[in-house]
Amino acid sequence: MTPFQKLAGLVVLILVLMASAAGVTWQVQEWRTGKMLAEQAGLHQDELDRISAVAIKQVRDEQDRRLGLEKTLATSDQQHTRELTDAQRNQARLLDRLATTDLRLSVLLDATDSASGCGVPSAPGAVGVVHGAQRAQLNPAHAQRIIAITDAGDQGLIALRACQAYVRAVSRQKE
């Protein structure tokens, strides 16, 4: 072999060694990059898992609060419905008693009012057994109208209390 061939072989050998070293370097760099990417992916997945757990907890807490509010509102609604039903039953009973003349409504008279034109004595006489202020009975039809008006007022008050209870419950829930 000639010296030139030996030199050419040596140059080729050096080039082959350099190419294989570059290939190995690329391979090592690829392994390092792959390892770093795997670590980052693991950290990213851990972060996503943590965020998901927090979101699930928030959803559960919100659902629990909503269910608690619904229970409170249902209980309140039952109570107000019961109150309304009782008031309606009492009003109906009172109207029935007025209609059957089992009960009469009366009003107190002001015996000192001279404009009333009523000659009712201010003190009970010997002919009466009722002691106390003088009273006048109302016409049953008028009494029934008065009871109907008070019934509507009672229903309005019960509905108002129900609305106020609802607003209080909802506003407490939002706090």
Order of alpha helices (4+ residues) and beta strands (2+ residues): alpha-beta-beta-alpha
